[in-house]
Amino acid sequence: MARIHSLEPIQADSKVQELPAVAKKAIEEVVGKYIEGGRAADSSIMKPAFHENAQMSGPAEDGAFSGPIQALYDFVDSNGPATDLDVRIVSITISDERAASVVLHADHWHGKNFTDHFHLLKIAGTWKILSKIYSEL
């Protein structure tokens, strides 16, 4: 039988900081565009949240998928509204005021549950998602 050890909490890197309320709200609004677009089955709603060269990655039958974010747009536009979609942001982390990561749980997205990991950069004063990594729960 495996033995489980209790670990002491790890001290946060001093460069990683709690989000100021304004930055947190701006990041939540960007992620909110993604959620709104999914619910409405309309990628044009979520596109402004993503950088034009954003990438999406996740597990696939042959190992892993990684490619342009257009794959997400195509999925959203072709699968109809996700009216039962229930989403909650699990965490938002920011470093050096220009880079952030967001983890969210999306339940009931066309009968499936996902964890999404987003990486964002603040470009010309605006937060943009540069990558999305998903896993099905």
N, C-alpha and C positions, 0 to 999 in steps of 0.2 A: 504494500500500500504506500502510495506516495505521501511524503510528509510535507505539510504546508508550513512555510515560515512567514512570520509577520515581518514586514519591512518597515523601516522608519521612513517617514515622508521625505521626499527629495526636495531640497531647497531649490526654488525657482531661480533660473539664471537672471541676473540683475538686468540684462538687456531685454528680457521679456517682461512686459508690464501689464497691469490691469488696464483695460480700455477706458479712456475718457468717455463720458456719456455721449458726447457728440459723435465720436468715431464709431462707437458701438451702434448708435442709431443709424448712421449712414451705412454701415455694413449690413445691418438687419434689413434695411430698405433694399439693398442690392440683392440679397438672398431672397427677399420677399418677391421680387420680380420673377425669379426662377420658379418659386412656388405658385404664384398667380398664373404664370404661363402654363404650368403643368395642369393646374385645375381646369383652366379654360381650353386646353388643347390648342394653344396658340403660341407658337414659338416667337412671334413678333413681339410679344409682351416680355419674354425673358431675354431676347437678344441684347438689349441695352446693358444687361448685367454682365455680359461676357466680353472679354477682349476679342478682337477679330481673329486672333490666332490661337484662341483657347483650345485646349485639348481635353478629351474625356478618356478615362481608362477604367477598366473593371474586368472581372472574371468572364471568361467565355468557354464554350464547350471544348475548344482546343487549347486552353490555357489562359490567355489574357487578350483583351481587346484594348487597343490604344489608337486614337485617331482624332481627327478634327471634331470640334464641338457640333458640326453640322449633323453628325449622327444622332445627337440628342434632339436637335430641332426636327429632324425627320421622324424620329420616334414620337415626339409630342404631337406633331401635326397629323400623324396617321393613326393614332390610337384613340382618339376621342377624349372628351373631358374626363378628368379624374375627380369626379364629384365627391367621392368618399375620402379623398386624400387628407390625411391627418399628419401634420409636420410639427416637429419641435426642434429648436436649436439646442444642441447639447452643450456646445462650447464655442467661444470666440476667443482667439488669442492674437495679440498684435505684438510685433517687434519693430523697433526703430521707426514707428509712426507711418511706415510705408508698406509694410508687408503684414498680412494677416492670414489666419486659417480659421475655418468654420467647420464644425462637425454637426450634422443634423440627421435626425431619423425621420424617414418618410414612410408612413404606414398606409396601406390600402391604395397603393398606386397601381391601379388595374389588377387588384388582387395580390399584389406582392408588397413586401416590406424591404426597405433599403436603408443603409447608412451611407451618407454622402460626405465626402471630405472635399472642401473647396480651398483653393489657395488664391488669395487676392493680392493685388498690388494697387497702391494709390498712384495713379498716373494723371498728371496735370490736375491734381486736386480731386479726382474722382476715383472711387474704388471700382475695380474691375476684376472679375473672376478670370484667372488664367488657366486653372485646371480644376477638373472634377474627377474624383476617383470614387467609384461606387462599389458597394458589395451588397448582395442580396442576403437578407436575414432569414 
